[in-house]
């Protein structure tokens, strides 16, 4: 493989490393929010172990409050004194009652503590234009206005910075079961009232297609591209068909590969959706926002099926690594992505149990990849094995090469020609022998990042042996 660090091929947006946090199961409640009276260490009700872990991976943006929940969420239920907040039923996710203690103010507090920007998803499915307009005014209006005054009454003097706003979620499904023509018109109408109250313009995101619904993309781009900054795409990796969610641990080898094949489909989906977008937006102004992605497997036995709590293994690490590589490849079109979800739901970074917290193999991939955020992609070519996926970028004089060898039992020897004498190299690896290696509350460090040593330097050449089932990041100082 040849790497030519003088040939720059674009920038990898840091927003590709975004997270998604929905009012679903134990993501917000327990996973993030423990409340002011909790014995679990917290600041203003937000648990500190989780915040600290998220800060370490430099989470750039958090999408909230859903998901399907977003189209049933009425933001005024979640402001004001907590004891007066309305109790609601989360009809999508387990039919549980929630007390709305985590609302707009608490979300911005979470973003502040994590150091992330805000991506708020508005309600088109069951909300009015007025409700959406007032929420945007409440969050972002600096001067005097009814909603800005209400925000101040509730203790927040300054307007918040709300960079991204989604106009509905899955409007083709849980967000209203609409046809694309109808949603395109609704999008045009609702987005009109997503006003810029400051000089920072809000990045407006239209609800895009599910997986390979190319007709949805065509209709939306044709009728509304001039009113959007981004359009979403949702694709979850499945080990079998949607109706037959396969176990997250204890799975056979064929499901290792079927899940990975499903994740690899992302490349084709982005290519085909981008081709449609190119017809209406050849300059690639409109971003493809993959705001839900990751593995969707069977819930942990004994847990509420509506809570989508699943274990996370070295196989999920492969999914994370190869999907991030795909996003990097398409960084001219993919402006943001948000893995589903941040804590305790689907392919999480973090799992919690009471006051305990563990980092998943997926978390470790985000840590191994963090140098790629806002880095410059550099050109590379060569014959790689089909089961090896990779990315090369540089930032601040360091070239980061990240590889995923998802073969179950074959290592891959890669010879890299970097074109300059290699003197300063560091490398890290996430690897495991077992197909379903994972961390537990009893054994939290079973799958973790270690120093990687199986490489040789020979002048301008680096020879690395990637073990099977591994993710490796190599950091080379550009001399
Ligand atoms: O992430 C879980 C759910 O998956 C989201 O609420 C929804 O948008 C999607 O169907």
Boltz pocket constraint, residues with backbone or C-beta under 6 A from the ligand:
constraints:
  - pocket:
      binder: B
      contacts: [[A, 22], [A, 66], [A, 67], [A, 68], [A, 69], [A, 169], [A, 170], [A, 292], [A, 340], [A, 341], [A, 346]]
      max_distance: 6.0
